[in-house]
Amino acid sequence: MTSTKLDETPDVKSEEFDLDVFISQKMGKVNSKNEKKIISDSSNSSLADLVKFNTTLAYSFYKITDDNCLETCLLSLQPEEDIKMLDVSPSVTEAWKEVAMYRDLLLLGDLPTINQEKRTFEWIYSAPSLSTPAMEALMVSFITISMKLTGKKPSRLNMKMPGGKISGKKREEVVSYLAIIQTIADSMNQRNKWEKEDKSSILRKMNQDLNKIINDF
């Protein structure tokens, strides 16, 4: 399963590629909105900080260099109203729609509501059929959110999480979020055979890191 580039934008593997410029160009005025959305963490960081961390993690640590995959990672936490404000290609829009199904989880939505609406079953069932850009964006976001919940991080990662750990969550709530995340990741891994497919090396590495973060908590 591979993603297809539909535009002529420079590939991010180019030596001239600048991630900050990429984020600024792709996010536009949405970035200003994100700067005003404050996260309940140790130092009240913004959604813009989290989005930048998420995208930097994808590009610099996991070496996600395909334009569509990286842009999907960048937009994975944004609502539909923001996507409509941006110049997004059809292929990235489709990948974003796939990830958008999980937005309540990625933004740590109300657990009783998630359980009552049986969202978890829908998430687990749909995950293995996601496109590669959507799966990579979802896994990067899972790792970012798991780091935010636990204070743990992948080995060899030197990036500092903006704002530190999330605040105001009881341990049992954190465990519940992590259990849902791990189950969804496992469903993608098992159905798509990440452990055996060479083309899934990035997803395999992310899954290994995610499991270690969760198991070490």
N, C-alpha and C positions, 0 to 999 in steps of 0.2 A: 504494500500500500504506500504510494508516494504522492506528494503534493505536486500540482502543476502550476507553474508560474504563468499568469495571464497578462502581465505587464512587462514593461521594459526598464523597470527601475534597476539600478546597479545591484548586483548580488552582494550581500553583506560580507562575503569572504574577501572583498576587495580591501587592499591595504589602506585605501582612502576612507574606509567606512568609519564613521564617528557615531557611537551609540547615542550620545547626548543629542546630537543633531537629528538622528533618526527619530528619537522620542519626541523632540520638539516639533518636527515636521509632521509626524503622524498624528500627534495628539492635538496640536493647535490650541484653540481656546478652551478645550475640555480640560487641559492641564491646570488652567486657572481655577476651574470649578473644583478639581480634585484637591487643590491646595487649601481650599476652604472646608473640606470634609475632614474633620479631626477624628482620629482613632483613639479609643480608650486604651492607652498603653502607658508605659512608664514615663514617657515624656511628651505625650500628646502629639505624636507624629501625624502626618496627613496621608490621605489616600494617594496623593501624588508621590510621596516618599515610598509607599508600598508598591505602587505600580512600577516605579523606577527600579526598585530592588528586584522585583519579580522578573523584569525584562533583563536586567544585568545578570541575574542568576542564570537565566536561559542562555544568554549569549556568551558570557565570559567563563562561566563554570561548566555548563553542560554542552557548550559549543554548538548550540542551535544556530545555524547560519543561513537557513533558507528564509527568504524574505517573508513568505506567507506564514510560516510557522512562527517566526519572531514577532510579526505584527499581531498574530492571534494571541500570543503571550502578552503583548502590550495591552491589548484591548479586553482581555478576559474578565476583568472586574467591572467593566463599564456597562451601564444600562442601555437599553435600546435608544432612548432619547439622545444619548451622547453619540452613538454610532451614526445616527441620522445626520448629525452635525458635521461629520467627517467625510473625507473623500476616501472611501474604502472600496477595494476591488470586490467583484462578485465572489471570488473564491475565498477571500478572507471573511467576507460577510457570512458566508455559509459556515465556515469553521467557527466563527464567533457565535452563531446561532446554536451550534452544537454545545459549546461550552456554557452558553447563557442558561441552559437548563439547570446547571449546577451552581448558579450565582448565589442562591440562598444559603448554600453550604459554604461557599468560598467566603462569604461575608458574615459567616457565623450567625445565621438566622435563628429564630426562636425554635429550640429543640422540640417542645411540646407540639407546636404547629407542624413542624416537619414530620414528626411521628404520627400525628393525627391524620394528616393528609396522605400518609403512606408514600411520601416522596422518595424515601430511601429505596423502595422496591423498583420504582421507575428509573432511578439513577443507576442502580446496579444492572438492571436489564439492558439499558441503552448503552452503557459505557463501552462494551466490547466492539460495537459497531461504529464508533466514532472514527472520523478521518484522522490521518496521522497528525496534521497541524492541531486538530482539536485535542487529541490524546496528549501530545507534548505540552500544549498550553495548560491543560487540566492538571497534568502531573507536576509541572513547575509550580502552579498555584497551590496544589496540595502540599508540596514541600515548604513553600513560603508560609502558608497558614499553619502548618504543623510546627514550624520553627517559632512562629509567633505565639502559638499556644503553649509550647513546652520549654522554650529557651534553649533547646538542643539544636544542633546543626550538623550537616554532613562533615565527615572528616576531611581535612585539607581545605575546607572553605574558610577563607580569610575575611570575607565580606562581613561587615557589621550590620545586624538587623536594625533599621531605623525605629527608634522608639522602644526597643526591647520587647519584653513579653507583653501580651495582652493582659489587661487587668479586669477584675470584676467577674471572673469565671471560677466557679468551684471546680475542684479536681474531678468530681464525677461528671460534670458537664464537659470538661476537656476530654476525658476518656471516651465519652459518647461521640463527640465530634470525630476523634481520632479513629474510633472503631468504624464509623461510617466511611471515612476517607479510605482506610485500609481495605475494607471490603470491596469498595468500588475499584480501587487499584488492582486488587487481586483478580477481580472478574475480567479486567482488561488484559492482565498478564496471562492468565490461564487460557483464555479463548484465543489470544493472538500469539501465544507461544514465544513471548519475549526472550525466554531463557535459551531458546534454540535458534532464533532467527538473527542472522548477522545484521540485517537492516534495522533491527530493533535495539541496537546496542545502547543508544541514548536513553530509550525508555527503560531498558533493563537496568542501567546504572541508576536512573532516577528512582525506580522501584526499590532497589536495594537500599539507597539512601533513605527513602521514606520509611521503609520497614525498620531501619536502625533507629531513626529518630523516635518513632512510635514505641518500639520495644524497649528503648532506653529510658522512657519516661516513667 
